[in-house]
Amino acid sequence: MANHDVHPGHIRIADYQYELPAARIAKYPLPQRDRAKLLLYRDGQISEDSFFRISGHLPAGALMVFNNTRVIRARLHFRKASGGAVEVFLLEPHTPADYQESLSSCGTCTWTCLVGGLKKWKSGLLQLEVQIDGRFCALTAERLAPCGSGHEIRFAWNAAEYSFGELLEACGELPLPPYLDREAEEADLRTYQTVYSKIKGSVAAPTAGLHFTEDVLKELDAVGVERDEITLHVGAGTFKPVKSACISGHEMHAEWIYVRRGNIEKLLHHDGRCIAVGTTSVRTLESLYYIGRKLLKNPFLSEAELHVSQWEPYEKPDVSSEPATRETLQCILNWMERNETDTLHVATQIMIAPGFHYRIVSAIVTNFHQPGSTLLLLVSAFVGKDWRNIYDYALAHGFRFLSYGDSSLLFPSKRQ
């Protein structure tokens, strides 16, 4: 049971800093992605292996869940009529609000975007000439209104036979994390995608999955590890630094999750437990418990009302005991049945930090995260104070850090 007297809002981010030399940040991936180093943490013990042997460290019969989102070319370079350059960075679709509908739009669509060089763009249309299938078409951008942390931008193009997604493929630039401090290169179009990526929408890769190859996936099958896929489109907020002294002053970004009926059924078949590949999968899976808990109280909530708020996991329950994980997952299945749908499409702002009680995730595959980040807090919530021993070991034994860096397989600490 969660300890509801522990609220992470008081956590000082200074307690989750460590010294990360710039030379330890991997600016490029290894030539063979599955040859990365793998740190192993279990029962307080730390060791290492090569990633391609990860199947030998997993329990047979376990369920492993991957995030199948695909990174879009979200960075667009426009010019004003006067010649000034303005960069537009896509954050999330506005109209239509669904990622797939927006990327399939022909003629026009609206997105929430960050704008670089905003002061240069006081009014008027921006234009970008796009060459696609041997012909040229004009893509324009019109600034409509401020929207959250960005601006609502309407895009329009004069070749309605092409979708917005096709235009992005022709003229957009892959957005690399800012800490790589370099421009995207042709090779990144392949290496900054997981081999199982399918559903377009992310502006950052779920990097824990970058180490998997088809050979590693086949090995998982061979040892009896069952695989499943969910979708969380990673937003630019994943790189948002924590600027407040305490976590209570940090607002988590919202990200959209897509879960199918079959995902819930597989979780139930595995008693509601699984191994998560990446922090995005962790956020998706653990959000399910709180979605189900809402439905347990009110089974007739709309999809929009199932949004998981930042501090929801730390709210004191209305009942003397928390519902079991299986019960909450069954509530989601019942809701799908009642609403005659096979998918759940919900936003989550879940904050996972020390004091959080993991309900669904029994092990995590993840890279090494930035000092003082919410992702490091998520890891600390799983392994307790041993996070520092893990990171000290990685620094002392030549592990490469961040998106293109090495990997770890973590089992929960029993010493929290």
N, C-alpha and C positions, 0 to 999 in steps of 0.2 A: 504494500500500500504506500502511496505517496505521503511524504511528510508535509502536510499543508501548513505547518508553522514556519517552514523555510520558504522565503520568497526571494528570488534572485535579484530583485530590484536593488538591494543593498550592496551587491557585488561590486568591488572596486576593480575596474579594468586594469589598473596598474599591477594587480596580483596575477594577471595573465599575460604579462609581457615577457619576452625573452630576446636575447641578442641574436639576430639573424643577419649574418654577413651577406652583402650583395652577391658575393661569389658563390654562395650556396643556393641561390635562386636559379633554377634550371630555365635558361632562356629558350632552349630547343629540346625536343624529345630525343631519346636514344634512337639509333637507327632501327632497332627491333624493339617495339614497344613492350613486349612481354619479358624483356631481359632486365627490366627495372628491378631494383632491390625491393625486398618485402620485409618489413619489420613485423615481428609476431609478438603480441602481448596477450598472455593468458595467465590467470591466477597470480598476477603480480610479477611474473617472469617475462623477461625480454630476450628475444633471440632474433635471428634473421635468416632469410633464404632468398631465392630468386622468385620473381612473381610467377614465372611460368609453371612453378611447382605448387601454386596455391591450392589446387584441388586436394593435395595430400594433407592439408591442414584443416579441412572442412569435414564436419560430421556427415556420414552417409545418410541419405534420406532427407537432408535439410532443404529448405526452400530458400533460393537466392533471388532477390528482387533487384532489377536494373531499371534505370531511368532511360527510356528510349527517345528522349527529346533530341532534336537536331538543331545545330546552330545555324542561324540565318545570317546573311551578309547585311548586317544591320546598320552599317556606317555608309552614309551617302554624302558625296561632295558636290554641292551646288555652287552656282555663281549668280550673283546679282547682274542686272542689266548693265550696271556700271563696271562690272568685272571683278568685284570683291568676292572672296571665297567665304562660304558658309557651310559648316558641317552639320548635318542632321543625323542624329543617332536614334534609331527606333527603340522604344521601350516596350510598348504593348499596344495592341489594336484598340481603337475607340469605336469606330463605326465601319463595318460590323465589329462587334466586340470579340467574337470568336476568332481564334488564330487561324484556323483552317479556312473559314469563310473569308476572312480579310485577305489572306495570301492568295486565295482563289478569285478575288474580286477583279473585274475587268472594267477599266475606265476610270474608276475613282475609289478611294477609301481614305479613312482618317485614322491616324495613330497619335498616341502620346509620345513625344520625342524630347530628347535633350538637344539644345541648339548651341553649337560652338560658334562664337562670333555674333551673338544675338544683337549686340549694340549696332552692328553693321546692317541689321535687317529690321528696319523700323516699319516698313510697309512694302507692298508689292509682292509679285511672284518671283520665286527662284526657279531657275530652269536648268535642266541637265539633259544633254543629248545622249540618247542610248542607242547603241547598235545591237540589234538582235536579229538573228537569222538573216544577216546580210542587208537589213534595212534599218533606217534611222527613225526614231520616234522621239518626241519631246515629253519629258517627265517634268511636271511643275509641282512646286510646293507652296502652299498658302498658309500663313500663320493665322489661326482662328482665335485662340484664347489660352491663357495660362491653365494648366491642368495638373494638379498635384505638384510634383517636383519638376515637371517639364511643361511643354506646350502642346496644345492640340494642333496638329498639322494635317491639312487636307492635301492628298496627292491626287493628281489627275494626269492622264496620258492619252495621246491621240491615236493609239493603236489598240482598240478595245478587244482585239482578238488575243492579246497577251494578258496574262494575269499579273498581279502585283508581285507575286512570288517569282515569276519568270523574269520580270524586270530587275528584281534584286539580284538574281543570279547573274544577270548580264552586266550590271553596273555597280552593285554594292560591294563593300569591302568587309571582310571577316573581322569582327571586333575581338582583338586579343586583350587579355587583362592588362591594365595600365602598368602593373609592376614588371611586366616583361620589357618595357621601355624600348620597344622596337616596332617597326611597321610589319604588318602581315605580309608573308611571302607566299609564293605559289604552293609550297609544300604544306603550309598550314591548312590549306583547304582540305587536305586529307588527314593530317596528323592531329588537328584540333577537332576531330569528330570521332565518336566511338564507332566501332565496327558494326554495332547493332542500332545506330541512330536511325530513326524513321520519321518522327513527327516534327515538322519544322515549327520553330517558335522561340528558341532560346537565343539570348545575346551573349551567353557564356556557356562553355561546355561543362557537362557533369564530369569533371576531370578524373574522378576515381575510376571511371570506366575506360579511360584511354589506354590502360595497360592490357586490356583483354584482347586476345586475337581469336580467330576461328579455331585454332588448335587448342587454346586454353578452354574455350567453351565446350569443345568436344570432350576434353578431359573431365570437365565437370559432369557432363552427361555420363561418361564412362564409370565414374565413381558413385553415381546415383544421386547427385545433387540436382534437384528440380529447379528449373529456371522460369521466371515470370517477369513481365515488364509492365511498369506504370509510366506515367508521363507527368513531369513537372517542368514547365518552361522557366528556365533560369533567367532572372532579371538582372539588370545592372546593379540593383541594390545589394547583390551578393558581395560586391566590392566596397560597399559603403562603410567607411571607418567608424568606429565608436569614438565619438569626440567628447562625450560626457565622462565625468569622473566615475559615476556609478551607472550601472546598466539601466536603472530606472529612467534615465534621461535619453535613452536610445530608442528610436522608433523603428521597429522591424518593417522591412518592405513586404508587400503582399506578392505572392506568386500563385499562379493558377495550376491546380492539379487536376488530372484526368485519370479516373479509376474506373475499370470495367467490372461488370458483375463477376466475370471469371476470376479477377484478382481477389475479390472478397471470398469467393468459394474456395480458392486455393489456400488462402490464409486460414480459413476455418478448417480445412482438411489437415493443416499443420498446426492445429490448436492455437491459431492466432500468433504464431511466432515465425520469424524469418531472419535471414542474413541480408542486410542492406548494402548495396553497392553505392557508396557516396552519401554525402550529407543531404543532397536533394531527395534521394529515396527515403532517408531517415525522416525528413520533414514531412514528406507525403504520408508515409506509413503511420507515424505517430499522430498525425492530424486525424486519421481515421477514427481513432479511439474517441476523440472529442466530438467529432461529427456524430458518431453513434450515440454518445452520451446525450447530446442535444435531442436526438430522435427518441431516445428512451423516455425523455420527459415530455416531448411533444412530437408524435409521429407524423404530424401533418404540416411540418415546416416546409417552406418553399426552398428551392435550391439556394437562392440568394441568402436565406436566413441561416444556412449551414456554414457560413464563413467562420473560420477559426481565428479568434483574436489573439493578440500577442501574449497576454497574461492569463488566458483562459485555463491553462493547465495548473495554475497556482491558486485558482479560486477555490474557496472552501465549498465542498459539495452540500447539496440540500439534504442529503440522506446520511445516515450514520456510517455507511460504507460505500466505497466506490463499486460500480458495476464491473463484472468480469469482462475481459476483452472479448471473449466469444459472444457475449450478450450484446455488446455494442456493435460488433461486426454483423450480427444477425439483424439488428435494427436497420442497418444500411441496406442489407438485402431486401428486407421487408419494404423499405421505402422505395427501392427500385421497382419492386413488384407492383406496389400501389400506384406508382407514377408511370408504369409501363415504359420503363427506360432501362437500357443496359449499361448506361454510363453515368458517372457522377462528375460534375464539373464545378469545382469550388475553389475559392481563394483562401489561402492560409497565410497568416502572419505569425505563426507559432514561434515562440522564443524557447529554445532548448538550452538550458544553462544549469549549473549545479543547483540542486533542489528539485530538478525534474525527475519524474519516475517513468522509466521506459516501460512501455506496455507490450510492444509488438516486436521491436528489433532486439535480436539476441546476439548479434555480432555485426561489426561494421568494417567494410573495406573503404579506406579513405587515404588521401594524400596528406601532406603536412602543410598546415595552414599558417596564415600570417599571425604575427604577435598581436595580442589584444583584439582579436576578431571574434565575431559571434560564432564562427565555425569552430574556433578553438574552445569556446565555451561549451558548444555541443559535445565535443570530444571529452572535455573535462567532466561533463555530466554523466558520461558513460564509464570512464575509467577512474574517476575521482582524482585525488591529488597526484596519482601516478602519471598524469599527463606530463608533468615536468621531467620525470625520469625517462619517459618515452622520448621526449624531444631532446633531452641531454644526450641520450644514447644515439639518436639519429645524427645529431650534430658532431658527435665524437667519432662516428663510424662512417662518415663519408656519404650520408644520404643526401639526395638532391631534393629541394623544397619547392612547394607551390605547384601550379597547374601542370607543368611538364616534368615534375619531379617524380620521386619514388613513391612507393605505396606502403600501407600498413594494414594488417588484419588484427582487429581489436576485439577481444571478448570482455564482457563487463567485469569491473573490479569488484571483488568481494570485501574490499578493505575500506569502502567509503564510510 
